[in-house]
Amino acid sequence: MFSAIKTVILAISLIVIATSLMACAYKKGDEHRGEKAMAAKAIEEVLEEHTNELMTIPGVVGTAQGLCNDKPCIKVYVIKKTPELKRKIPDTLEGYKVMIEETGEFRVLPQK
């Protein structure tokens, strides 16, 4: 009787351990897939493809490549950050985070 109970407990323990290991492996695989999806295009290429589209939005005065939390991101410079602009500018572009920065208008300085 005791050996049957021990066998059942051992079987259940093995099932729990196997399930846990599979869950960890699946989660780790997802992280790698996300990194590969993000790296599908270089940020310079993504920025080049989307800058003209972003610049057509009234209030946008520039775009650039930057770092957000130590990761490459796309920065969109605006005259004034408004709720309307937040709705028009996407949060991400092809896997890269987009940050909106209020800069005011850019002006050319006179040459001396």
C-alpha positions as CSV (number, residue, x, y, z in Angstrom):
1,M,0.0,0.0,0.0
2,F,2.8,2.4,0.9
3,S,4.7,1.7,-2.2
4,A,1.6,2.5,-4.3
5,I,1.2,5.9,-2.5
6,K,4.9,6.6,-3.0
7,T,4.6,5.8,-6.7
8,V,1.6,8.1,-7.1
9,I,3.4,10.9,-5.3
10,L,6.6,10.4,-7.4
11,A,4.5,10.5,-10.6
12,I,2.7,13.7,-9.6
13,S,6.0,15.3,-8.6
14,L,7.5,14.4,-12.0
15,I,4.5,15.8,-13.8
16,V,4.7,19.1,-11.9
17,I,8.5,19.4,-12.5
18,A,8.1,18.6,-16.2
19,T,5.2,21.1,-16.6
20,S,7.3,23.8,-14.9
21,L,10.3,23.2,-17.1
22,M,8.1,23.4,-20.2
23,A,6.6,26.7,-19.1
24,C,10.0,28.2,-18.5
25,A,11.3,27.0,-21.9
26,Y,8.2,28.4,-23.6
27,K,8.6,31.8,-21.9
28,K,12.3,32.0,-22.7
29,G,11.5,31.2,-26.4
30,D,9.0,34.0,-26.5
31,E,11.6,36.5,-25.4
32,H,14.0,35.4,-28.1
33,R,11.3,35.6,-30.7
34,G,10.6,39.2,-29.6
35,E,14.2,40.1,-30.0
36,K,14.4,38.6,-33.4
37,A,11.2,40.4,-34.5
38,M,12.6,43.7,-33.3
39,A,15.9,43.1,-35.1
40,A,14.2,42.2,-38.4
41,K,15.0,45.7,-39.6
42,A,17.7,48.1,-38.4
43,I,16.3,51.1,-36.6
44,E,18.0,53.4,-39.2
45,E,15.9,51.7,-42.0
46,V,12.7,51.9,-40.0
47,L,13.3,55.6,-39.3
48,E,14.1,56.3,-43.0
49,E,10.9,54.5,-44.1
50,H,8.6,56.4,-41.6
51,T,10.1,59.9,-41.3
52,N,8.2,61.4,-44.3
53,E,4.9,60.0,-43.0
54,L,5.6,61.3,-39.5
55,M,6.6,64.7,-40.8
56,T,3.3,65.1,-42.5
57,I,1.6,65.2,-39.1
58,P,1.0,68.9,-38.2
59,G,3.1,69.8,-35.2
60,V,5.9,67.3,-35.9
61,V,9.2,69.1,-36.5
62,G,11.7,66.2,-36.6
63,T,12.6,62.6,-36.0
64,A,15.8,60.9,-34.7
65,Q,17.2,57.7,-33.4
66,G,17.7,57.6,-29.7
67,L,17.9,55.4,-26.6
68,C,14.9,54.7,-24.3
69,N,15.8,52.7,-21.2
70,D,19.1,51.8,-22.9
71,K,17.3,50.3,-25.9
72,P,17.2,51.8,-29.4
73,C,14.0,53.9,-30.0
74,I,12.6,56.5,-32.4
75,K,12.2,60.0,-31.2
76,V,9.6,62.3,-32.7
77,Y,10.1,66.0,-31.9
78,V,7.0,68.1,-31.7
79,I,6.3,71.8,-31.2
80,K,3.9,71.1,-28.4
81,K,2.9,67.7,-27.0
82,T,-0.9,67.5,-27.2
83,P,-3.4,64.7,-26.7
84,E,-4.2,64.9,-30.5
85,L,-0.5,64.3,-31.4
86,K,-0.3,61.4,-28.9
87,R,-3.2,59.8,-30.8
88,K,-1.7,60.4,-34.2
89,I,1.8,59.2,-33.5
90,P,2.2,55.4,-32.9
91,D,3.6,54.0,-29.7
92,T,5.8,51.7,-31.7
93,L,7.1,51.4,-35.3
94,E,8.1,47.9,-36.5
95,G,9.0,46.8,-33.0
96,Y,10.8,50.0,-31.9
97,K,9.4,52.2,-29.1
98,V,8.4,55.7,-30.2
99,M,9.0,58.6,-27.8
100,I,7.4,62.0,-28.3
101,E,9.5,65.0,-27.1
102,E,8.3,68.6,-27.0
103,T,11.0,70.8,-28.4
104,G,9.2,73.9,-29.8
105,E,9.9,75.0,-33.3
106,F,13.3,74.5,-34.9
107,R,14.8,77.7,-36.4
108,V,17.8,78.3,-38.5
109,L,20.3,80.6,-36.8
110,P,21.6,83.5,-38.8
111,Q,25.2,83.0,-40.0
112,K,27.7,85.5,-38.6
